[in-house]
Amino acid sequence: MILFAAGRPREAESQESRNWGLSGDSRGRHLVRDDESLCTTCARLEELAVLGDMAGDGFIQWSRVATQDSLGRYWIGQGESLKVYDSDGRFLREVGRAGQGPEEFVRIVLVRADSDGRVHVLDPRNTRESVFDANFALVEEQRLAGRAASLFSVAALDGGHVANTAADITGSPFLHIVRGEEVVRSFGMSDATGPYDAFRSLRVLSARSDSVIAAARRHNYAVEMWDSGGSRLVELHHEERLNEAEVRQVPYNLTDHPKPHEVIAVRLDDADRLWVLFHMMRDGWERHFEPQEFPGGQVGIRRRSNSTSYSIYESRLDVIDLQSGTVVVRALLPGLFEAFVGDGLLLEYRELPNTEQLAVWRVTIDGK
């Protein structure tokens, strides 16, 4: 077990001082600050399994698409198929293949386990949700709305999904409640002014069982909280900028448009907390890139062949108490963490000299 902890976040403030509110249709912002008793040693990590063989069927590639089913098995999206490993990390089998027919996939973007022990697989390119039972048998297929084909992020919600798509016209919606082939509701107005601004409407999503939605901006420390009816509850905006330079949809360079820090994943838990996972650029990351000229004369950067992801990025986890509206826990994580895998699990990517691996970790706060 890796221990980041001794000490506890401050006890909850009085109800009167906490009434900043997840209630009502709010156009306002709540300025998030680090708690006076911010704990940087309260996150505990325990490695549960390492997935991926050096070669053969168990070989695995980078992924942010993963879940743990009711039998403790890990299902990992690999684009056109899934690879399944047992709770100890041993490879079991591959599910699916490339194509457009039954049990075939083009682009898997979400895999989740339900309370009945089934696993749901979302493929927006095939506009289809496939459901597998505990014996890996395909038991159900459901068509998805065509709009899902262009989604950026998605989360399960109320028997359907909340989906984020790029919107490149000012005032057009970027959040959609989708149930099967029907787009039930669209909301969240984009501030993009054209195709080159469409990235402004991209959000990283999480949803809670009470239909509260968290929609985090990728390159700003700002998270909009919505309900499934389309009412914005509040926007959480940290007092410190995530990136000093404005992120633009042009190639990154080593001068006025550096590679940005980025929000990778968010998670709403049942303790009224919001977990935010970041990839942060390490000090000196520029040494691992070199200039590259693109068609049309634009100059960008490319990674040097002898560099590694670890030399460029580090991971950070912030936990926001939604009652006080403050960051109560922060941890720099020992690796490149990519996703939340269900409740309290994190997925780490490992770039090794001759192979790749994924590791699953359990993360707890103060042992809870």
Contacts in CASP RR format, 6 or more apart in sequence:
PFRMAT RR
TARGET T0000
AUTHOR 0000-0000-0000
METHOD contacts of the structure
MODEL  1
MILFAAGRPREAESQESRNWGLSGDSRGRHLVRDDESLCTTCARLEELAV
LGDMAGDGFIQWSRVATQDSLGRYWIGQGESLKVYDSDGRFLREVGRAGQ
GPEEFVRIVLVRADSDGRVHVLDPRNTRESVFDANFALVEEQRLAGRAAS
LFSVAALDGGHVANTAADITGSPFLHIVRGEEVVRSFGMSDATGPYDAFR
SLRVLSARSDSVIAAARRHNYAVEMWDSGGSRLVELHHEERLNEAEVRQV
PYNLTDHPKPHEVIAVRLDDADRLWVLFHMMRDGWERHFEPQEFPGGQVG
IRRRSNSTSYSIYESRLDVIDLQSGTVVVRALLPGLFEAFVGDGLLLEYR
ELPNTEQLAVWRVTIDGK
1 44 0 8 1.000
1 45 0 8 1.000
1 46 0 8 1.000
1 47 0 8 1.000
2 44 0 8 1.000
2 45 0 8 1.000
2 46 0 8 1.000
2 47 0 8 1.000
2 334 0 8 1.000
3 44 0 8 1.000
3 45 0 8 1.000
4 40 0 8 1.000
4 41 0 8 1.000
4 42 0 8 1.000
4 43 0 8 1.000
4 44 0 8 1.000
4 45 0 8 1.000
4 331 0 8 1.000
5 39 0 8 1.000
5 41 0 8 1.000
5 42 0 8 1.000
5 43 0 8 1.000
5 44 0 8 1.000
5 366 0 8 1.000
5 367 0 8 1.000
6 41 0 8 1.000
7 39 0 8 1.000
7 41 0 8 1.000
7 42 0 8 1.000
7 366 0 8 1.000
8 37 0 8 1.000
8 39 0 8 1.000
8 42 0 8 1.000
8 366 0 8 1.000
9 35 0 8 1.000
9 37 0 8 1.000
9 38 0 8 1.000
9 39 0 8 1.000
9 42 0 8 1.000
9 321 0 8 1.000
9 328 0 8 1.000
9 329 0 8 1.000
9 365 0 8 1.000
9 366 0 8 1.000
10 35 0 8 1.000
10 36 0 8 1.000
10 37 0 8 1.000
10 328 0 8 1.000
12 18 0 8 1.000
12 321 0 8 1.000
12 323 0 8 1.000
12 324 0 8 1.000
13 323 0 8 1.000
13 324 0 8 1.000
17 324 0 8 1.000
18 323 0 8 1.000
18 324 0 8 1.000
18 325 0 8 1.000
20 30 0 8 1.000
20 234 0 8 1.000
20 325 0 8 1.000
21 30 0 8 1.000
21 233 0 8 1.000
21 234 0 8 1.000
22 212 0 8 1.000
22 225 0 8 1.000
22 233 0 8 1.000
22 234 0 8 1.000
22 322 0 8 1.000
23 233 0 8 1.000
24 231 0 8 1.000
24 233 0 8 1.000
25 231 0 8 1.000
25 232 0 8 1.000
25 233 0 8 1.000
26 232 0 8 1.000
26 233 0 8 1.000
26 234 0 8 1.000
26 235 0 8 1.000
27 232 0 8 1.000
28 234 0 8 1.000
28 235 0 8 1.000
29 234 0 8 1.000
29 235 0 8 1.000
29 236 0 8 1.000
29 237 0 8 1.000
30 234 0 8 1.000
30 235 0 8 1.000
30 236 0 8 1.000
30 237 0 8 1.000
30 325 0 8 1.000
31 237 0 8 1.000
31 238 0 8 1.000
31 239 0 8 1.000
32 221 0 8 1.000
32 236 0 8 1.000
32 237 0 8 1.000
32 238 0 8 1.000
32 239 0 8 1.000
32 320 0 8 1.000
32 325 0 8 1.000
32 326 0 8 1.000
32 327 0 8 1.000
33 238 0 8 1.000
33 239 0 8 1.000
33 326 0 8 1.000
33 327 0 8 1.000
34 326 0 8 1.000
34 327 0 8 1.000
34 330 0 8 1.000
35 321 0 8 1.000
35 324 0 8 1.000
35 326 0 8 1.000
35 327 0 8 1.000
35 328 0 8 1.000
37 328 0 8 1.000
38 326 0 8 1.000
38 327 0 8 1.000
38 328 0 8 1.000
38 329 0 8 1.000
38 330 0 8 1.000
39 328 0 8 1.000
39 329 0 8 1.000
39 330 0 8 1.000
40 329 0 8 1.000
40 330 0 8 1.000
40 331 0 8 1.000
42 329 0 8 1.000
42 331 0 8 1.000
42 365 0 8 1.000
42 366 0 8 1.000
43 317 0 8 1.000
43 319 0 8 1.000
43 329 0 8 1.000
43 331 0 8 1.000
43 333 0 8 1.000
43 363 0 8 1.000
43 364 0 8 1.000
43 365 0 8 1.000
44 363 0 8 1.000
44 364 0 8 1.000
44 365 0 8 1.000
44 366 0 8 1.000
44 367 0 8 1.000
45 333 0 8 1.000
45 334 0 8 1.000
45 346 0 8 1.000
45 361 0 8 1.000
45 362 0 8 1.000
45 363 0 8 1.000
46 361 0 8 1.000
46 362 0 8 1.000
46 364 0 8 1.000
47 359 0 8 1.000
47 360 0 8 1.000
47 361 0 8 1.000
48 87 0 8 1.000
48 345 0 8 1.000
48 360 0 8 1.000
48 361 0 8 1.000
48 362 0 8 1.000
49 74 0 8 1.000
49 85 0 8 1.000
49 87 0 8 1.000
49 88 0 8 1.000
49 89 0 8 1.000
49 359 0 8 1.000
49 360 0 8 1.000
50 89 0 8 1.000
50 350 0 8 1.000
50 357 0 8 1.000
50 358 0 8 1.000
50 359 0 8 1.000
50 360 0 8 1.000
51 60 0 8 1.000
51 74 0 8 1.000
51 76 0 8 1.000
51 83 0 8 1.000
51 85 0 8 1.000
51 89 0 8 1.000
51 91 0 8 1.000
51 357 0 8 1.000
51 358 0 8 1.000
51 359 0 8 1.000
51 360 0 8 1.000
52 58 0 8 1.000
52 59 0 8 1.000
52 60 0 8 1.000
52 85 0 8 1.000
52 89 0 8 1.000
52 91 0 8 1.000
52 355 0 8 1.000
52 356 0 8 1.000
52 357 0 8 1.000
52 358 0 8 1.000
53 59 0 8 1.000
53 60 0 8 1.000
53 91 0 8 1.000
53 355 0 8 1.000
54 354 0 8 1.000
54 355 0 8 1.000
55 355 0 8 1.000
57 83 0 8 1.000
57 91 0 8 1.000
57 93 0 8 1.000
57 94 0 8 1.000
58 83 0 8 1.000
58 91 0 8 1.000
59 355 0 8 1.000
59 356 0 8 1.000
60 76 0 8 1.000
60 78 0 8 1.000
60 83 0 8 1.000
60 356 0 8 1.000
60 357 0 8 1.000
60 358 0 8 1.000
61 78 0 8 1.000
61 356 0 8 1.000
62 338 0 8 1.000
62 349 0 8 1.000
62 356 0 8 1.000
62 358 0 8 1.000
63 76 0 8 1.000
63 77 0 8 1.000
63 78 0 8 1.000
63 79 0 8 1.000
63 338 0 8 1.000
63 339 0 8 1.000
63 347 0 8 1.000
63 349 0 8 1.000
63 358 0 8 1.000
64 264 0 8 1.000
64 265 0 8 1.000
64 338 0 8 1.000
64 339 0 8 1.000
64 347 0 8 1.000
65 76 0 8 1.000
65 77 0 8 1.000
65 79 0 8 1.000
65 108 0 8 1.000
65 109 0 8 1.000
65 110 0 8 1.000
65 111 0 8 1.000
65 339 0 8 1.000
66 74 0 8 1.000
66 75 0 8 1.000
66 76 0 8 1.000
66 77 0 8 1.000
66 111 0 8 1.000
66 339 0 8 1.000
66 341 0 8 1.000
66 347 0 8 1.000
66 358 0 8 1.000
66 360 0 8 1.000
67 74 0 8 1.000
67 75 0 8 1.000
67 111 0 8 1.000
67 112 0 8 1.000
67 113 0 8 1.000
67 119 0 8 1.000
67 341 0 8 1.000
67 342 0 8 1.000
68 74 0 8 1.000
68 75 0 8 1.000
68 113 0 8 1.000
68 341 0 8 1.000
68 342 0 8 1.000
68 345 0 8 1.000
68 360 0 8 1.000
69 75 0 8 1.000
69 113 0 8 1.000
69 117 0 8 1.000
69 119 0 8 1.000
69 134 0 8 1.000
70 113 0 8 1.000
70 117 0 8 1.000
70 134 0 8 1.000
71 87 0 8 1.000
71 117 0 8 1.000
71 134 0 8 1.000
72 86 0 8 1.000
72 87 0 8 1.000
73 84 0 8 1.000
73 85 0 8 1.000
73 86 0 8 1.000
73 87 0 8 1.000
73 92 0 8 1.000
74 84 0 8 1.000
74 85 0 8 1.000
74 86 0 8 1.000
74 87 0 8 1.000
74 89 0 8 1.000
74 341 0 8 1.000
74 360 0 8 1.000
75 82 0 8 1.000
75 83 0 8 1.000
75 84 0 8 1.000
75 95 0 8 1.000
75 111 0 8 1.000
75 113 0 8 1.000
75 119 0 8 1.000
76 82 0 8 1.000
76 83 0 8 1.000
76 84 0 8 1.000
76 85 0 8 1.000
76 111 0 8 1.000
76 358 0 8 1.000
77 83 0 8 1.000
77 108 0 8 1.000
77 111 0 8 1.000
78 108 0 8 1.000
79 105 0 8 1.000
79 106 0 8 1.000
79 107 0 8 1.000
79 108 0 8 1.000
80 96 0 8 1.000
80 97 0 8 1.000
80 98 0 8 1.000
80 99 0 8 1.000
80 104 0 8 1.000
80 105 0 8 1.000
80 106 0 8 1.000
80 107 0 8 1.000
80 108 0 8 1.000
81 94 0 8 1.000
81 95 0 8 1.000
81 96 0 8 1.000
81 97 0 8 1.000
81 98 0 8 1.000
81 105 0 8 1.000
81 108 0 8 1.000
82 94 0 8 1.000
82 95 0 8 1.000
82 96 0 8 1.000
82 108 0 8 1.000
82 111 0 8 1.000
82 121 0 8 1.000
83 91 0 8 1.000
83 93 0 8 1.000
83 94 0 8 1.000
83 95 0 8 1.000
84 91 0 8 1.000
84 92 0 8 1.000
84 93 0 8 1.000
84 94 0 8 1.000
84 95 0 8 1.000
84 136 0 8 1.000
85 91 0 8 1.000
85 92 0 8 1.000
86 92 0 8 1.000
93 136 0 8 1.000
95 103 0 8 1.000
95 132 0 8 1.000
95 136 0 8 1.000
96 103 0 8 1.000
96 104 0 8 1.000
96 105 0 8 1.000
97 103 0 8 1.000
97 104 0 8 1.000
97 105 0 8 1.000
98 104 0 8 1.000
98 105 0 8 1.000
98 106 0 8 1.000
99 105 0 8 1.000
99 106 0 8 1.000
99 126 0 8 1.000
100 106 0 8 1.000
100 126 0 8 1.000
101 126 0 8 1.000
102 130 0 8 1.000
102 138 0 8 1.000
102 141 0 8 1.000
103 130 0 8 1.000
103 138 0 8 1.000
104 126 0 8 1.000
105 121 0 8 1.000
105 123 0 8 1.000
105 125 0 8 1.000
105 126 0 8 1.000
105 130 0 8 1.000
106 123 0 8 1.000
106 125 0 8 1.000
106 126 0 8 1.000
107 123 0 8 1.000
107 124 0 8 1.000
107 125 0 8 1.000
107 126 0 8 1.000
108 121 0 8 1.000
108 122 0 8 1.000
108 123 0 8 1.000
109 122 0 8 1.000
109 123 0 8 1.000
109 124 0 8 1.000
109 151 0 8 1.000
109 154 0 8 1.000
110 120 0 8 1.000
110 121 0 8 1.000
110 122 0 8 1.000
110 154 0 8 1.000
110 155 0 8 1.000
110 156 0 8 1.000
110 161 0 8 1.000
111 119 0 8 1.000
111 120 0 8 1.000
111 121 0 8 1.000
111 122 0 8 1.000
112 119 0 8 1.000
112 120 0 8 1.000
112 156 0 8 1.000
113 119 0 8 1.000
113 120 0 8 1.000
114 120 0 8 1.000
117 133 0 8 1.000
117 134 0 8 1.000
118 131 0 8 1.000
118 132 0 8 1.000
118 133 0 8 1.000
118 134 0 8 1.000
118 139 0 8 1.000
119 131 0 8 1.000
119 132 0 8 1.000
120 129 0 8 1.000
120 130 0 8 1.000
120 131 0 8 1.000
120 156 0 8 1.000
121 129 0 8 1.000
121 130 0 8 1.000
121 131 0 8 1.000
121 132 0 8 1.000
122 129 0 8 1.000
122 144 0 8 1.000
122 148 0 8 1.000
122 154 0 8 1.000
122 161 0 8 1.000
123 129 0 8 1.000
123 130 0 8 1.000
124 144 0 8 1.000
124 148 0 8 1.000
124 149 0 8 1.000
124 150 0 8 1.000
124 151 0 8 1.000
124 154 0 8 1.000
125 149 0 8 1.000
127 143 0 8 1.000
127 144 0 8 1.000
127 145 0 8 1.000
127 146 0 8 1.000
127 148 0 8 1.000
127 149 0 8 1.000
128 141 0 8 1.000
128 142 0 8 1.000
128 143 0 8 1.000
128 144 0 8 1.000
129 141 0 8 1.000
129 142 0 8 1.000
129 144 0 8 1.000
129 180 0 8 1.000
130 138 0 8 1.000
130 140 0 8 1.000
130 141 0 8 1.000
131 138 0 8 1.000
131 139 0 8 1.000
131 140 0 8 1.000
131 141 0 8 1.000
131 142 0 8 1.000
132 138 0 8 1.000
132 139 0 8 1.000
133 139 0 8 1.000
142 180 0 8 1.000
143 180 0 8 1.000
143 181 0 8 1.000
144 178 0 8 1.000
144 180 0 8 1.000
144 181 0 8 1.000
145 176 0 8 1.000
145 178 0 8 1.000
145 180 0 8 1.000
145 181 0 8 1.000
145 182 0 8 1.000
145 183 0 8 1.000
146 181 0 8 1.000
147 163 0 8 1.000
147 165 0 8 1.000
147 176 0 8 1.000
147 178 0 8 1.000
147 183 0 8 1.000
148 154 0 8 1.000
148 161 0 8 1.000
148 163 0 8 1.000
148 178 0 8 1.000
150 165 0 8 1.000
150 166 0 8 1.000
151 163 0 8 1.000
151 164 0 8 1.000
151 165 0 8 1.000
152 164 0 8 1.000
152 165 0 8 1.000
152 166 0 8 1.000
152 202 0 8 1.000
152 203 0 8 1.000
153 163 0 8 1.000
153 164 0 8 1.000
153 202 0 8 1.000
153 203 0 8 1.000
153 204 0 8 1.000
153 205 0 8 1.000
154 161 0 8 1.000
154 162 0 8 1.000
154 163 0 8 1.000
154 164 0 8 1.000
154 205 0 8 1.000
155 161 0 8 1.000
155 162 0 8 1.000
155 205 0 8 1.000
155 206 0 8 1.000
155 207 0 8 1.000
155 213 0 8 1.000
156 207 0 8 1.000
157 177 0 8 1.000
157 207 0 8 1.000
157 211 0 8 1.000
157 213 0 8 1.000
157 228 0 8 1.000
158 177 0 8 1.000
158 179 0 8 1.000
158 211 0 8 1.000
158 228 0 8 1.000
159 179 0 8 1.000
160 177 0 8 1.000
160 178 0 8 1.000
160 179 0 8 1.000
160 180 0 8 1.000
161 177 0 8 1.000
161 178 0 8 1.000
161 179 0 8 1.000
162 175 0 8 1.000
162 176 0 8 1.000
162 177 0 8 1.000
162 178 0 8 1.000
162 205 0 8 1.000
162 207 0 8 1.000
162 213 0 8 1.000
162 228 0 8 1.000
163 175 0 8 1.000
163 176 0 8 1.000
163 178 0 8 1.000
163 205 0 8 1.000
164 174 0 8 1.000
164 175 0 8 1.000
164 176 0 8 1.000
164 201 0 8 1.000
164 202 0 8 1.000
164 203 0 8 1.000
164 204 0 8 1.000
164 205 0 8 1.000
164 215 0 8 1.000
165 174 0 8 1.000
165 176 0 8 1.000
165 201 0 8 1.000
166 174 0 8 1.000
166 192 0 8 1.000
166 198 0 8 1.000
166 199 0 8 1.000
166 201 0 8 1.000
166 202 0 8 1.000
167 173 0 8 1.000
167 174 0 8 1.000
167 190 0 8 1.000
167 192 0 8 1.000
167 198 0 8 1.000
167 201 0 8 1.000
168 190 0 8 1.000
168 192 0 8 1.000
168 194 0 8 1.000
168 195 0 8 1.000
168 197 0 8 1.000
168 198 0 8 1.000
168 201 0 8 1.000
169 190 0 8 1.000
169 192 0 8 1.000
169 194 0 8 1.000
170 189 0 8 1.000
170 190 0 8 1.000
170 191 0 8 1.000
170 192 0 8 1.000
170 193 0 8 1.000
170 194 0 8 1.000
171 189 0 8 1.000
171 190 0 8 1.000
171 191 0 8 1.000
172 189 0 8 1.000
172 190 0 8 1.000
173 186 0 8 1.000
173 187 0 8 1.000
173 188 0 8 1.000
173 189 0 8 1.000
173 190 0 8 1.000
174 188 0 8 1.000
174 189 0 8 1.000
174 190 0 8 1.000
174 201 0 8 1.000
174 202 0 8 1.000
174 203 0 8 1.000
175 186 0 8 1.000
175 187 0 8 1.000
175 188 0 8 1.000
175 203 0 8 1.000
175 213 0 8 1.000
175 215 0 8 1.000
175 226 0 8 1.000
175 230 0 8 1.000
176 183 0 8 1.000
176 185 0 8 1.000
176 186 0 8 1.000
177 183 0 8 1.000
177 184 0 8 1.000
177 185 0 8 1.000
177 186 0 8 1.000
177 228 0 8 1.000
177 229 0 8 1.000
177 230 0 8 1.000
178 184 0 8 1.000
185 228 0 8 1.000
185 229 0 8 1.000
185 230 0 8 1.000
187 226 0 8 1.000
187 229 0 8 1.000
187 230 0 8 1.000
188 224 0 8 1.000
188 226 0 8 1.000
188 230 0 8 1.000
188 232 0 8 1.000
190 198 0 8 1.000
190 200 0 8 1.000
190 201 0 8 1.000
191 197 0 8 1.000
191 200 0 8 1.000
191 201 0 8 1.000
192 198 0 8 1.000
192 199 0 8 1.000
192 200 0 8 1.000
192 201 0 8 1.000
196 249 0 8 1.000
196 250 0 8 1.000
197 249 0 8 1.000
198 249 0 8 1.000
199 218 0 8 1.000
199 247 0 8 1.000
199 249 0 8 1.000
202 217 0 8 1.000
202 218 0 8 1.000
203 215 0 8 1.000
203 216 0 8 1.000
203 217 0 8 1.000
203 218 0 8 1.000
203 224 0 8 1.000
204 215 0 8 1.000
204 216 0 8 1.000
204 217 0 8 1.000
204 218 0 8 1.000
204 263 0 8 1.000
204 264 0 8 1.000
204 265 0 8 1.000
204 266 0 8 1.000
205 213 0 8 1.000
205 214 0 8 1.000
205 215 0 8 1.000
205 216 0 8 1.000
205 266 0 8 1.000
206 213 0 8 1.000
206 214 0 8 1.000
206 265 0 8 1.000
206 266 0 8 1.000
206 267 0 8 1.000
206 268 0 8 1.000
206 274 0 8 1.000
206 340 0 8 1.000
207 213 0 8 1.000
207 214 0 8 1.000
207 228 0 8 1.000
207 268 0 8 1.000
208 214 0 8 1.000
208 268 0 8 1.000
208 270 0 8 1.000
209 270 0 8 1.000
211 227 0 8 1.000
211 228 0 8 1.000
211 229 0 8 1.000
212 225 0 8 1.000
212 226 0 8 1.000
212 227 0 8 1.000
212 233 0 8 1.000
212 268 0 8 1.000
213 225 0 8 1.000
213 226 0 8 1.000
213 227 0 8 1.000
213 228 0 8 1.000
214 223 0 8 1.000
214 224 0 8 1.000
214 225 0 8 1.000
214 266 0 8 1.000
214 268 0 8 1.000
214 274 0 8 1.000
215 223 0 8 1.000
215 224 0 8 1.000
215 225 0 8 1.000
215 226 0 8 1.000
216 222 0 8 1.000
216 223 0 8 1.000
216 224 0 8 1.000
216 263 0 8 1.000
216 266 0 8 1.000
216 276 0 8 1.000
217 223 0 8 1.000
217 263 0 8 1.000
218 262 0 8 1.000
218 263 0 8 1.000
219 242 0 8 1.000
219 243 0 8 1.000
219 247 0 8 1.000
219 260 0 8 1.000
219 261 0 8 1.000
219 262 0 8 1.000
219 263 0 8 1.000
220 237 0 8 1.000
220 241 0 8 1.000
220 242 0 8 1.000
220 243 0 8 1.000
221 237 0 8 1.000
221 238 0 8 1.000
221 240 0 8 1.000
221 241 0 8 1.000
221 242 0 8 1.000
221 263 0 8 1.000
221 276 0 8 1.000
222 235 0 8 1.000
222 236 0 8 1.000
222 237 0 8 1.000
222 238 0 8 1.000
223 235 0 8 1.000
223 236 0 8 1.000
223 266 0 8 1.000
223 274 0 8 1.000
223 276 0 8 1.000
223 320 0 8 1.000
224 232 0 8 1.000
224 234 0 8 1.000
224 235 0 8 1.000
224 236 0 8 1.000
225 232 0 8 1.000
225 233 0 8 1.000
225 234 0 8 1.000
225 235 0 8 1.000
225 236 0 8 1.000
226 232 0 8 1.000
226 233 0 8 1.000
227 233 0 8 1.000
236 274 0 8 1.000
236 320 0 8 1.000
236 325 0 8 1.000
238 327 0 8 1.000
242 260 0 8 1.000
242 261 0 8 1.000
242 263 0 8 1.000
242 278 0 8 1.000
243 260 0 8 1.000
243 261 0 8 1.000
245 256 0 8 1.000
245 257 0 8 1.000
245 258 0 8 1.000
245 260 0 8 1.000
247 257 0 8 1.000
247 260 0 8 1.000
248 257 0 8 1.000
250 257 0 8 1.000
250 298 0 8 1.000
251 257 0 8 1.000
251 292 0 8 1.000
251 294 0 8 1.000
251 298 0 8 1.000
251 299 0 8 1.000
251 300 0 8 1.000
251 301 0 8 1.000
252 258 0 8 1.000
252 259 0 8 1.000
252 260 0 8 1.000
252 300 0 8 1.000
252 301 0 8 1.000
253 291 0 8 1.000
253 299 0 8 1.000
253 300 0 8 1.000
253 301 0 8 1.000
254 286 0 8 1.000
254 289 0 8 1.000
254 291 0 8 1.000
254 301 0 8 1.000
258 281 0 8 1.000
258 286 0 8 1.000
259 281 0 8 1.000
259 285 0 8 1.000
259 289 0 8 1.000
259 301 0 8 1.000
260 281 0 8 1.000
261 278 0 8 1.000
261 279 0 8 1.000
261 280 0 8 1.000
261 281 0 8 1.000
262 278 0 8 1.000
262 279 0 8 1.000
263 276 0 8 1.000
263 277 0 8 1.000
263 278 0 8 1.000
264 277 0 8 1.000
264 278 0 8 1.000
264 279 0 8 1.000
264 315 0 8 1.000
264 337 0 8 1.000
264 338 0 8 1.000
264 339 0 8 1.000
265 276 0 8 1.000
265 277 0 8 1.000
265 338 0 8 1.000
265 339 0 8 1.000
265 340 0 8 1.000
266 274 0 8 1.000
266 275 0 8 1.000
266 276 0 8 1.000
266 277 0 8 1.000
267 274 0 8 1.000
267 275 0 8 1.000
267 277 0 8 1.000
267 340 0 8 1.000
267 342 0 8 1.000
267 344 0 8 1.000
268 274 0 8 1.000
268 275 0 8 1.000
269 275 0 8 1.000
269 343 0 8 1.000
269 344 0 8 1.000
272 321 0 8 1.000
272 322 0 8 1.000
272 323 0 8 1.000
273 319 0 8 1.000
273 320 0 8 1.000
273 321 0 8 1.000
273 322 0 8 1.000
273 328 0 8 1.000
274 319 0 8 1.000
274 320 0 8 1.000
274 322 0 8 1.000
275 317 0 8 1.000
275 318 0 8 1.000
275 319 0 8 1.000
275 320 0 8 1.000
275 340 0 8 1.000
276 317 0 8 1.000
276 318 0 8 1.000
276 319 0 8 1.000
276 320 0 8 1.000
277 315 0 8 1.000
277 316 0 8 1.000
277 317 0 8 1.000
277 337 0 8 1.000
277 339 0 8 1.000
277 340 0 8 1.000
277 346 0 8 1.000
278 315 0 8 1.000
278 316 0 8 1.000
278 317 0 8 1.000
278 318 0 8 1.000
279 313 0 8 1.000
279 314 0 8 1.000
279 315 0 8 1.000
279 336 0 8 1.000
280 313 0 8 1.000
280 314 0 8 1.000
280 315 0 8 1.000
280 316 0 8 1.000
281 312 0 8 1.000
281 313 0 8 1.000
282 311 0 8 1.000
282 312 0 8 1.000
282 313 0 8 1.000
282 314 0 8 1.000
285 311 0 8 1.000
285 312 0 8 1.000
285 313 0 8 1.000
288 303 0 8 1.000
288 304 0 8 1.000
288 307 0 8 1.000
288 311 0 8 1.000
288 312 0 8 1.000
289 301 0 8 1.000
289 302 0 8 1.000
289 303 0 8 1.000
289 304 0 8 1.000
289 307 0 8 1.000
290 301 0 8 1.000
290 302 0 8 1.000
290 304 0 8 1.000
291 299 0 8 1.000
291 300 0 8 1.000
291 301 0 8 1.000
292 299 0 8 1.000
292 300 0 8 1.000
292 301 0 8 1.000
292 302 0 8 1.000
293 299 0 8 1.000
293 300 0 8 1.000
294 300 0 8 1.000
303 312 0 8 1.000
308 351 0 8 1.000
309 336 0 8 1.000
309 349 0 8 1.000
309 351 0 8 1.000
310 335 0 8 1.000
310 336 0 8 1.000
310 351 0 8 1.000
313 336 0 8 1.000
314 332 0 8 1.000
314 333 0 8 1.000
314 335 0 8 1.000
314 336 0 8 1.000
315 332 0 8 1.000
315 333 0 8 1.000
315 335 0 8 1.000
315 336 0 8 1.000
315 337 0 8 1.000
316 330 0 8 1.000
316 331 0 8 1.000
316 332 0 8 1.000
316 333 0 8 1.000
317 329 0 8 1.000
317 330 0 8 1.000
317 331 0 8 1.000
317 333 0 8 1.000
317 337 0 8 1.000
317 363 0 8 1.000
318 327 0 8 1.000
318 329 0 8 1.000
318 330 0 8 1.000
319 327 0 8 1.000
319 328 0 8 1.000
319 329 0 8 1.000
319 330 0 8 1.000
319 365 0 8 1.000
320 326 0 8 1.000
320 327 0 8 1.000
320 328 0 8 1.000
321 327 0 8 1.000
321 328 0 8 1.000
329 365 0 8 1.000
333 346 0 8 1.000
333 348 0 8 1.000
335 348 0 8 1.000
335 350 0 8 1.000
336 348 0 8 1.000
336 349 0 8 1.000
336 350 0 8 1.000
336 351 0 8 1.000
337 346 0 8 1.000
337 347 0 8 1.000
337 348 0 8 1.000
337 349 0 8 1.000
337 361 0 8 1.000
338 347 0 8 1.000
338 348 0 8 1.000
338 349 0 8 1.000
339 346 0 8 1.000
339 347 0 8 1.000
340 346 0 8 1.000
340 347 0 8 1.000
341 347 0 8 1.000
341 360 0 8 1.000
344 362 0 8 1.000
344 363 0 8 1.000
344 364 0 8 1.000
345 360 0 8 1.000
345 361 0 8 1.000
345 362 0 8 1.000
345 363 0 8 1.000
346 360 0 8 1.000
346 361 0 8 1.000
346 362 0 8 1.000
346 363 0 8 1.000
347 358 0 8 1.000
347 359 0 8 1.000
347 360 0 8 1.000
347 361 0 8 1.000
348 358 0 8 1.000
348 359 0 8 1.000
348 360 0 8 1.000
348 361 0 8 1.000
349 356 0 8 1.000
349 357 0 8 1.000
349 358 0 8 1.000
350 356 0 8 1.000
350 357 0 8 1.000
350 358 0 8 1.000
350 359 0 8 1.000
END
